[in-house]
């Protein structure tokens, strides 16, 4: 196989893998949403090269992805936004008054999950690796991708393979991990 054919084959394989991963995440999150009865859910799956947005009376979401990436955002009585570029895979889920924001680039895969009033999560994927931030009512989680994650306010957890660090909060005490 020529070098050009190998390069094209690898590029197509990566795009298909990203699209399949995004679809798998979207399907898994849809199953989670089936348990939230009172919320008016919105879904925003962004396969490579798309950028959907949706709103309802109580929820909103937006997701964007360039041709090499995938992103998905889901609002279940919350606000979620996800963006993927330059081979990134991003996920944001917000429920019951939470706000989740996630952005991915450079082969990263951040996930932001905010559940409950005042729950706020921001995850940034800047380097290759996965990261996750989960916040409960009143909690704030920040994953920058370049320094140790921060967990504050309420029940919260973060793990970041980009930095090898994480944190846990029970609402009164915060414990750094890593």
Number of C-alpha atoms within 10 A of each C-alpha: 6 7 8 9 10 11 12 12 11 12 13 13 12 15 18 16 14 21 20 14 16 23 18 12 16 21 13 11 18 14 10 11 19 10 9 14 9 9 19 16 25 23 25 25 26 29 28 23 14 15 20 16 17 16 16 15 9 16 25 25 30 26 30 26 28 19 14 23 31 36 39 33 35 32 33 29 26 28 27 34 28 34 27 34 23 16 22 27 34 35 32 34 30 32 26 23 21 29 31 32 30 31 28 32 22 17 19 26 30 33 31 32 29 34 25 19 17 19 28 30 32 26 31 29 30 19 18 17 19 21 27 27 33 28 33 27 20 19 26 26 32 25 30 18 25 13 14 21 26 23 29 22 20 22 22 27 28 27 23 28 18 23 19 15 19 23 23 24 23 16 16 9 12 18 13 15 15 11
